[in-house]
Amino acid sequence: MESDYNRYRKVNTDKEVKEWISSQRDDELQNEFWEYWEEIKAFAEQNRLAVSYVEAEFLLEGELFPVHLTFQDDVTPG
């Protein structure tokens, strides 16, 4: 059974995505991606984490949510 949303809004998403991609310059998209990827790698390196772990735990819907991490060996006994 088709949902109400799909019944009332017939949209060819494949067509919309292809049009959007073709409207963007490939170089521009590539540059944005690599800047984004460098940010992820820097966060992983800064916190001594694997990039795959950062991808799994700190990316939500493609957006990086960096947090300040404190490791047990970083804390000096007081």
C-alpha positions in Angstrom: 0.0 0.0 0.0 1.3 3.4 -1.0 1.8 5.9 1.8 -0.2 9.2 1.9 3.0 11.1 1.4 3.9 9.3 -1.8 0.3 9.4 -3.1 0.1 13.2 -2.8 3.6 14.1 -3.9 4.7 12.2 -6.9 8.4 13.1 -7.4 11.0 11.4 -9.4 13.9 11.8 -6.9 16.4 10.2 -9.3 15.7 12.9 -11.8 15.9 15.6 -9.2 19.3 14.3 -7.9 20.7 14.0 -11.4 19.6 17.5 -12.2 21.2 18.8 -9.0 24.5 17.0 -9.6 24.6 18.2 -13.2 24.0 21.7 -12.1 27.0 21.6 -9.7 30.5 21.7 -11.0 32.3 18.4 -10.4 35.5 20.2 -9.2 33.4 22.1 -6.7 31.8 19.0 -5.3 35.2 17.2 -5.2 36.8 20.1 -3.3 33.9 20.2 -0.8 34.2 16.5 -0.2 38.0 16.6 0.4 37.7 19.5 2.8 35.0 17.6 4.7 37.1 14.4 4.7 40.2 16.3 6.0 38.1 17.6 8.9 37.1 14.0 9.8 40.6 12.8 9.5 41.9 15.7 11.7 39.3 15.0 14.4 40.3 11.3 14.4 44.0 12.1 14.6 43.6 14.7 17.3 41.7 12.2 19.4 43.8 9.2 18.6 40.8 7.4 17.0 40.5 5.3 13.8 38.8 7.2 11.0 36.3 4.3 10.7 35.4 4.7 14.4 34.8 8.4 13.9 32.6 7.7 10.9 30.6 5.2 12.9 30.3 7.2 16.1 30.5 10.9 15.3 28.8 11.3 11.9 25.1 11.8 11.9 23.3 12.0 8.6 26.6 13.0 7.0 27.5 15.8 9.5 30.4 15.6 11.9 29.5 16.2 15.5 32.9 16.7 17.2 33.1 16.5 21.0 35.9 17.1 23.4 37.2 13.8 24.6 39.3 13.2 27.7 41.1 9.9 28.0 42.1 8.4 31.3 45.8 8.7 30.5 45.3 12.4 29.8 44.2 13.2 33.4 46.9 14.0 35.8 46.4 12.6 39.3 45.7 15.3 41.7 
